[in-house]
Amino acid sequence: MNIPTNQEIITNYLNYYESSIQSVRMREISLRSFFNTCNKHIFELKKRDLNDYFKYLKNQALALNTKKNKWNILISFLKKTMNDYDEEFNFSIVIPIIKSTDWGNYHSKPKNLIFATKEEIKQILDYFKNHNYKYYLMFRILAETGCRKGGLIYAKYTEIDIKKRIMETFEKTGYKAYYFSKNLAVHIEMYVNERKKLDTKITNLFVVKNKGIYKPYSPRALDLIIKNCLDKLNIKREITCHTFRRSINSFRFDMNCPDEDRKILLNHKTTSNVNLNSYVNLEYNKFIKMYDTWNPYQDLKL
C-alpha cells in the first residue's frame, strides 16, 4: 500500500477549495506554518503535536484573528483528511478543544503605524508611471480608492463601471464598492481596452504570465513591487500596500471629513452589512458626490 506524501494530502485538501484562489493561498500558507514547526508525516500526528502548535501560535506576535484563522484551517484540514483516509489508512487524531478564553483576551501589540505623505505617494506613482504603466495603475487604484491588497488582486474588469466610476470587488469581509476620480477613470478605460485583448480564462483586472498561463498577482508579488520601488527611490520608511489605505483615511481626517463618510468610503466593517446593490445603485449619486468632495488628491497631478 503506497502511503501518500504530506504534499499529496495537502494538495487533495486544497483542490476542494480551487474555485477560490484567495482561499487556496490562505490555506496553503497556514498549513505551511504548521508543518514548518512539526516535521512529521500527517498520519503520525498526535494530540500533543496539536497542543504544542497551539502554544506556539498563542505566543506568536500576530493579531488574534490571524492566530485563530491558522488554527481553524489546520483543524479543517485534519477533519477532511480523517474523512478521506480513515478507511484505507485508519487515520484518526484526537483534536483538542480550544475555547475562546484559551487564546487570552488580547491582540498583538501593533507596530508603529506608517503613513505616507502626499509627496511620497506622488513620488512612487511618478516612478511607476515612468517605468511600468501597469504598476502605476495598480498602485494609483490603491492610493485613490483605499482598497485593500486583496481587493485589488480580486478586482475583475467585468465588474468595473467606468462611467459611474465604481469598482466592485471582494475582500476579506465580503463584497465592496470603491469609487475613483474622473482622471483615473480615463486611465482605467484605456487599460481595460488593452486587457480585454489578452487571451485569458480569467477576468481579473491585473494578471501576470507564469509558465505560459495568466494568473492573478499574489499578495507577495505586490509587496515585492512596492519594496523594489522604495529601494530605487531610496525611501527608507516601510511603506506597504496597506499604507495607501491608511494614508487616504488620514488625509480625509485632516480635511475634516465626517467619521461616517470616511467609514463608507473605505467600506469599513460598520458598513459591510449594507446591501451592495443598494450601496452602488440606489444611493450612487450620494456616494460619488461624497467621494469627489473628500478626494484628497484633487490638486495633486497623479
Buried (B, 14 or more C-beta within 10 A) or exposed (E): EEEBEBEEBBEBBBEBBEEEBBBBBBBBEBBEBBBEEBEEEBBEBEEEBBEEBBEBBBEEEBEBEBBBBBBEBBEBBBEBBBEBBEEEBEBEBEEEEBEEEEBEEEEEEEEEEEBBEBEBBBBBBBBBBEEBBBBBBBBBBBBBBBBBBBBBBBBBBEBBEBEBBBBBBBBEEEBBBBBBBEBBBEBBEEBBEEBEEEEBEEEBBBBEEEEEEBBBBBBEBBEEBBEEBBEEBEBEEEBBBBBBBBBBBBBBBEEEBEEEBBBBBBBBEEBBEBEBEEBBEEEBEEBBEBBEEBBBBEEEEB
